[in-house]
Amino acid sequence: MLANILLIVILSKSIAKLLDHGIALLGAPPALGGVLIATVVFTPEGISRCAPSPPTC
């Protein structure tokens, strides 16, 4: 699980540069980048918490 989280964080750093450029072009507030990156980082965790547990035999 730690490896998965680390991979997401590394990928989000590279995506952040692209998002920051797009946000600057749109004239949107810079804090929008932080919100979007936080969404990218925490979405897999939220999905895994909502997914049903596999049945145990």
C-alpha positions as CSV (number, residue, x, y, z in Angstrom):
1,M,0.0,0.0,0.0
2,L,2.8,2.4,0.8
3,A,4.3,1.8,-2.7
4,N,1.0,2.7,-4.3
5,I,0.7,5.9,-2.3
6,L,4.3,6.8,-3.1
7,L,3.7,6.2,-6.8
8,I,0.6,8.5,-6.7
9,V,2.5,11.2,-5.0
10,I,5.4,11.1,-7.5
11,L,2.9,11.2,-10.4
12,S,1.0,14.1,-8.8
13,K,4.2,16.2,-8.6
14,S,4.7,15.8,-12.4
15,I,1.0,16.5,-13.0
16,A,1.2,19.6,-10.8
17,K,3.5,21.4,-13.3
18,L,1.0,20.9,-16.1
19,L,-1.9,22.0,-13.9
20,D,-0.1,25.1,-12.7
21,H,0.6,26.1,-16.3
22,G,-3.1,25.5,-17.3
23,I,-4.3,27.4,-14.2
24,A,-2.1,30.4,-15.1
25,L,-3.4,30.4,-18.6
26,L,-7.0,30.4,-17.4
27,G,-6.4,33.1,-14.8
28,A,-7.8,30.8,-12.1
29,P,-6.6,31.1,-8.5
30,P,-3.4,29.3,-7.8
31,A,-4.9,27.4,-4.9
32,L,-7.0,25.5,-7.4
33,G,-3.9,23.5,-8.3
34,G,-3.6,22.3,-4.7
35,V,-7.2,21.3,-4.6
36,L,-6.9,19.3,-7.8
37,I,-3.7,17.5,-6.7
38,A,-5.3,16.7,-3.4
39,T,-8.2,15.2,-5.2
40,V,-5.8,13.1,-7.4
41,V,-3.9,11.9,-4.3
42,F,-6.9,11.0,-2.2
43,T,-9.3,9.6,-4.8
44,P,-7.8,6.0,-4.8
45,E,-8.0,5.9,-1.0
46,G,-11.6,7.0,-1.0
47,I,-12.5,4.4,-3.6
48,S,-10.8,1.6,-1.8
49,R,-12.7,2.5,1.4
50,C,-16.0,2.5,-0.4
51,A,-15.4,-0.8,-2.3
52,P,-17.0,-3.9,-0.7
53,S,-14.6,-6.3,1.0
54,P,-14.1,-9.6,-0.7
55,P,-15.9,-12.5,0.9
56,T,-13.8,-14.6,3.3
57,C,-14.2,-18.4,3.1
